[in-house]
Amino acid sequence: MDIFGIGTDVIEVERIKNAIENHPRFLTKIYTANEIEFCESKKTNKFQSYASRFAGKEAVAKSLHQGLGKFLFFNEIEILDNEIGYPQAMLFGSSYFYYLSNSIADIKITLSSTRSFCAAYAVSLRK
C-alpha cells in the first residue's frame, strides 16, 4: 500500500463544548449516533471525547485531500475505538463512495488530548 495523504488537526475543547451547549443541532450535524453514545458515556471527559473526534474527522478529510462539505461530511465519518481501544475511522454514505473512488484501502488515525486541546493525525493508504 502507498500513502495517499496525511492530515492533522488541533482543536480547543472549550470551542466544542460551547458549540454543543449553545447550538442544539450541532451534535447530530457533526456526530453519528454511535459517537454520541460513546462520548456521553465518558461523563467527566465527554467534551474531550467530542473534541478528539471532531479533530479526527478533520484529519481524515485532510488525509483524503478534501475539506468537509463537498465530497466528505462530518456525520458520515465515524471515529470510535476498536476492540482493543485504538481509534478507527469508518466512512458512510457519499463519503464512503469518495473513499472507494480513490482506491483507499485503510485510514490509520491517532487521537491525543489534554484538558484544553485535542489533536488528531490520519494517514490514508491506497491499494
C-alpha positions as CSV (number, residue, x, y, z in Angstrom):
1,M,0.0,0.0,0.0
2,D,1.1,3.6,-0.7
3,I,0.3,6.7,1.3
4,F,-2.5,8.7,-0.4
5,G,-2.4,11.5,2.1
6,I,-1.8,12.7,5.6
7,G,-3.8,15.0,7.7
8,T,-3.6,16.6,11.1
9,D,-5.9,18.9,13.2
10,V,-5.8,20.6,16.6
11,I,-8.9,22.0,18.4
12,E,-9.8,23.6,21.7
13,V,-12.0,21.5,23.9
14,E,-13.8,24.7,25.0
15,R,-14.8,25.5,21.4
16,I,-16.6,22.2,21.0
17,K,-18.2,22.4,24.5
18,N,-19.6,25.8,23.6
19,A,-20.9,24.6,20.3
20,I,-22.6,21.6,21.9
21,E,-24.2,23.7,24.7
22,N,-25.3,26.6,22.5
23,H,-26.4,25.0,19.3
24,P,-28.9,22.1,19.7
25,R,-28.4,20.7,16.3
26,F,-24.6,20.7,16.4
27,L,-24.3,17.1,17.8
28,T,-26.4,15.4,15.1
29,K,-24.9,17.6,12.4
30,I,-21.4,16.6,13.3
31,Y,-21.5,13.2,15.1
32,T,-23.1,9.8,14.4
33,A,-25.4,8.2,17.0
34,N,-22.7,5.8,17.9
35,E,-20.2,8.6,18.6
36,I,-22.7,10.5,20.7
37,E,-23.4,7.4,22.8
38,F,-19.7,6.8,23.2
39,C,-18.8,10.4,24.2
40,E,-21.8,10.7,26.5
41,S,-20.6,7.5,28.3
42,K,-17.4,9.3,29.2
43,K,-19.2,11.6,31.7
44,T,-16.4,13.9,33.0
45,N,-14.3,13.7,29.8
46,K,-17.2,13.8,27.3
47,F,-16.2,17.2,25.8
48,Q,-12.6,15.9,25.3
49,S,-14.1,12.9,23.5
50,Y,-16.2,15.0,21.3
51,A,-13.3,17.4,20.5
52,S,-11.0,14.4,19.8
53,R,-13.5,13.0,17.3
54,F,-14.0,16.4,15.7
55,A,-10.3,16.8,15.2
56,G,-10.2,13.2,13.9
57,K,-12.8,13.9,11.3
58,E,-10.9,17.0,10.1
59,A,-7.6,15.0,10.0
60,V,-9.3,12.2,8.0
61,A,-10.7,14.7,5.5
62,K,-7.3,16.3,5.1
63,S,-5.7,12.9,4.5
64,L,-8.2,12.4,1.7
65,H,-7.2,15.8,0.2
66,Q,-10.7,17.2,0.8
67,G,-12.4,19.7,3.0
68,L,-15.6,18.8,4.7
69,G,-18.9,19.7,2.9
70,K,-18.3,18.8,-0.8
71,F,-17.4,15.0,-1.0
72,L,-17.0,14.3,2.7
73,F,-19.4,15.1,5.5
74,F,-18.9,15.2,9.3
75,N,-21.7,12.8,10.2
76,E,-20.5,10.3,7.5
77,I,-17.1,9.9,9.2
78,E,-17.3,7.9,12.4
79,I,-14.4,7.6,14.8
80,L,-14.8,5.0,17.5
81,D,-12.4,2.8,19.4
82,N,-11.9,-0.7,18.1
83,E,-12.0,-3.8,20.3
84,I,-8.5,-3.1,21.8
85,G,-9.1,0.6,22.4
86,Y,-7.4,2.2,19.3
87,P,-9.4,4.8,17.3
88,Q,-10.7,3.6,14.0
89,A,-12.3,5.7,11.2
90,M,-15.3,4.4,9.3
91,L,-16.9,6.2,6.4
92,F,-20.5,6.0,5.2
93,G,-22.8,7.4,2.5
94,S,-21.2,9.6,-0.1
95,S,-18.1,10.0,2.0
96,Y,-17.6,6.2,1.7
97,F,-18.1,6.4,-2.1
98,Y,-15.4,9.1,-2.3
99,Y,-13.1,6.8,-0.3
100,L,-13.7,4.0,-2.7
101,S,-13.4,6.1,-5.8
102,N,-9.8,7.0,-4.7
103,S,-8.9,3.3,-4.1
104,I,-8.3,3.9,-0.4
105,A,-7.7,0.7,1.4
106,D,-7.4,2.0,5.0
107,I,-7.2,5.1,7.2
108,K,-4.9,5.0,10.2
109,I,-5.7,7.5,12.9
110,T,-4.4,8.6,16.3
111,L,-6.0,11.0,18.8
112,S,-4.4,12.8,21.6
113,S,-5.8,15.2,24.2
114,T,-5.3,17.4,27.2
115,R,-7.9,19.2,29.2
116,S,-7.7,22.1,26.8
117,F,-6.7,20.8,23.4
118,C,-7.2,17.7,21.2
119,A,-5.1,16.7,18.3
120,A,-5.5,14.1,15.6
121,Y,-3.3,12.7,12.9
122,A,-4.6,10.5,10.0
123,V,-2.9,8.6,7.1
124,S,-4.9,7.4,4.2
125,L,-3.5,4.3,2.5
126,R,-4.2,3.5,-1.2
127,K,-4.4,0.0,-2.5
